Every structure is written in C-alpha cells, then in structure tokens.
Amino acid sequence: MKNNAVIYARYSSHRQDEQSIEGQLHVCHDYALRNGYTIVGEYIDRAISGRSDDRPQFQQMIADAKKRTFQYVIVYKLDRFSRNRYDSAIYKHKLKQCGVKLLSAMENIGDNPESIILEAVLEASAEYYSLELGQKIRRGRIETATKGKFTGGGVPIGYKNVDGRLVLDDRIAPHMEWAFRSYADGTPMKEIIDEFNRRGLRTRYGNRFERSSLTKAFRSEKYIGILEQSGVRIEDGIPAIIDRETWDRVQRRMDLLRRSGARNREAPVDYLLTGKVFCGHCGASMHGISGTGRNGNKWYYYQCLGRRKRLGCKKKHEKKDFLEWYVCEQTVNYILAPERVRIIAAAVVAEYEKEFGGDSIRSLEDQIKDVSREIEKYIDAVVDLPKSARSTLYDKVERLTAEKESLEIDLAKLRVASRVQLTEDEIVAWLRSFCKGDLFDMDFRRRIIDVLVNSVFVFDDKVIIYYNVRGGKQVSYIEMLESYGEEGCPGPDDDLAEVPGSSSAEFGPPIETIVEPAIIFAGGLLGIVLPRPVE
C-alpha cells in the first residue's frame, strides 16, 4: 500500500504520436520495477499541451489522489506533468496534501536541499511571467470596470448579463428581495431555502438551492447597487434589489450567528509528521488521534496503524507536540550544523549553473535552428509535390512551427533565469534561516519537516530520522531495518541509553539531548539513531 504508484503520460502532438505514449509507459514501468513501486493505474492525455492544466486525465488523477489509494505519480519527465512551472508548483502542492509525491523516471531531481532550492528558483521565474501576464489582464479589466461593465465571474442571483452590464432579472429579483427581508426579520436560513425550492426556483446551474447558495449572496454588496471589481468600486453601478438598512441588518445577524457557531467549533489540528512517521516495531504508518483527559483537557497523539487495526503491534502512542519538537530540535542541532551548510550551498550553486548556464541556452538555440531548417526543408519540398500530396507536409510544418514557438518560449524563460546570480553566501544564509526559528512555533516546525525530513521511525525507546540530503525516495521499513542492523550500528533489539528529560505537561524540551547521534545510511540517505528522551 505504501509503495502504490500511478503513471501519468502525455503528448502534445508536436512531433509526437501514440508511439510516444508507449515509450513513456515503458520507461515508467521499468523505473517502477527497479525502485519497488507497484503500478495501480495509468492516466493518459493524448494530443494535449502541457502548458494548460485543462487536461481530463490529469484532472482525474488529481481528484483520485484524494482517495489516497496511491502514494506516487511517476512521469517520464517533469515536463510531461506540466510545462508551466506555476501550475506544476500548484498541483505538486495539491498532491502533497494528499500524501502523494511526484517522481521523474528520467530526471534525477529529488528532495535534497539543492533540488528544493532550485525548484523554488524555477517557480519564482514562472511567477515572473505569470505576474507580467496578470498585469496586462488586470489593466484591461480595470478599464472595463471603470466603464461600469461586468468583467466576468458568477452573475449574482436575481441579475442577468446583458451586453456586458448587470441588469435585474425581473423573474428572480423579487424573490431575492423577499429572502433578504425575511432573513433580516429573523426567518431561519433553512426555511428561506425550503421556500425557494417549493417555489420551483433553481440556481444558475439548474440545481436546487442549498445553504451555500444564499450565504454568499447575502454577503454581496451588489444587491445594494455597488459594483466592485478589479479594484474599482462604483456606487450605484448596477440596479439595487434592497436598501442599505436591510442589508446591514442581514450582515449583523450573519456575524452574530458566525461568532456563536465559532465558539462551538474546534480548530483543526495539524499533524506535521503525517505521511513521514512510521512505527519502528511493525513499519505501519502512524496517524494523528486525539483524546480528552479526566479534567477535560484535549491530548493529541500519533498512533500506530498496526495497533489501531489490531494487527498485533503494541507500539505505545507518541505525544504529538513532543515528537514533532524532538525531530526538529535534532535536525537543527545536527543536520544544520554550521560546518555542513556550506557544502550543501556549493552543490546548489553548481546545480543552478548546470541547469541555467550558457550550455543550456546554446542547446536550446541549436534545437530551434534544427527545427527551423526542417521547416524550410518541408516548405521547399511542397513546391515539387502535386496538390493532392501536400496536405501531409502542411500538417508537419504546422506541428514543427508549434514546436518552434514552444522552444522559443522556453529559451526566453531560460535567459531570464540565467540572469539570476546565486552565490554560496546567499544559499548559506537561506539554510541558516532554519536555525533561527522557535522550535515551539508550528510554522517553523512545518518548514523543517516538509523540506528536510524524509522519514521518521519511532520505537518506544529509540527514534531514527532520515533526511533528504542525497536522493528523494522515501526510506522503506525494510531499508531501515537493513541499515539499522549494519555492522557497527546498533540493532533493533539493542538498548540505547535513555536521556533524562522533562515530564512537563507542556512537552518541554528534554534536560539533555544526545551529543553525537549514531549515523546510518539507507538508499543513499543520511540517517541518525537517537535515544528517545523521557518526557
């Protein structure tokens, strides 16, 4: 279950065909076999550009990730996932929220610190283009909004769009006026919604009304005639359905109900190690749970799934705050020690120069020249062919022209990125920023765990942490056992000296921590073996 993977393949028709899909699948299946992944599905988009996220199978894969039936998405190369770095960052984040990791069969880009920084630079470059395009669009929207025209989006219930302006929908507007006044006078939202449905009214999508349908409408100032869009606010920009006094009464009632409801809702708890922490005894993942003490206090733990499902494991629960703090404290004090950060910084600069140096630019320029020559060759050939045989060549020229345009866009982006100068001192400063936070600050802990921690195996008396220093594949339970039992390293049944710690109910730091952890390696990843402090 922990090594289930799916394959995503795509071709855009630029000198590619069904054979391209077969080649991608072959390489991805071979990669999965070599690395111990079980393929449970394939998602394939044919003749669709990667510059857009409007791809049916791609979107289906993102939706299926929420079902948590697979933990990895394997692509032939990262540009198969997306040629838009901004979209790539967004959808990789969505996959990450579902515990799913993106892997490239042909590119050695893992989760090591230099790769993470490099990815951040690439995403920043994409953001530059996104912002530039956004500014042009925004200027056009502002000009449209200033003229009092509707710039787009959902048309409010009770209105309709006529020639770019919002006007009253005489059929629906009276019902919305009734809804506002009824709610302001104390009628429950449910009764208003039921009455709407009884009257046969439907949303603009043809669905029955629900609470969310009216909640958003009751917050919109458009119903009192204010048209605000693209930063432009126009009083009396559209016809009003209700007066200001009624709208204010509705707002006061909604605010009152929201505050009273918030008092009865518990804020969600973020278990930072989810997907990265495993039971040292049976290898099962550990999931967040909570409990209430006799005095009414809430307690939060990580629980072994093997114990929860009664599979025979007797691993004790681990207190959430203490375990997360301990993992981060050891990371700061050992992995991010000053004598190590400059080595990482040098690797980052070398990787950046390799990716964006003059050789990469010249390579793209050569590719563009080759495509241009091929286009000219086909154009010359057209002259000597009868009209009946020219359509095939026209199609080839069209595909090559599209490919040339795509390469020219990539070259422009690469030239922008190449002008960014990275120095070892800047990278060192970035890495050292991990050491400046408060270990009891949840955002600081999250940053440490998300970026550097690969996996954590917890015994009742020991903790083993692996880091994304070399490579990015998550260490498996079997790899942990093999590396942990190597000659010269403590074995799973060996006892490590316990370190005195705090018994504070606030999960305070232990009085004393280990000075030099035992070092082990698994799959090229650095790991440290720590005695689990007594809380």
Protein Blocks (a to p, Z undefined) as FASTA:
>chain_A
ZZgccdddddehiopafklmmmmmmmmmmmmmmnopacfbdcddehiafkbccbfklmmm
mmmmmnopafbdcdfblklmpccfklmmmmmmmmmmnopacddfkbccdfbfklmmmmmm
mmmmmmmmmmmmmmmmmmmmmmmmmnopaebdjddehiaceehiacddfklmmmmmmmmm
mmmnopafklmmmmmmmnopacfkopacdfklmmmmmmpmklnopaceehiacehkbccf
bdfklmmmmmmmmmmmmmmmmmmpccddddfkgojaccfklopacdddddddfkopacdd
dddfklmnonopacdcddfklmmmmmmmmmmmmmmgfklmmmmmmmmmmmmmmmmmmklm
mmmmmmmmmmmmmmmmmmmmmmmpcfklmmmmmmmmmmmmmmmmmmmmmmmmmmmmmmpc
cdfklmmmmmmmmmmmcfklmklmmmmmmmmmmbdcddfkbccddddfeojbdcdfklmm
mmmmpghiacfkbccddddddfbfklpacfbdcfbdcdddeehiacdddddddZZ
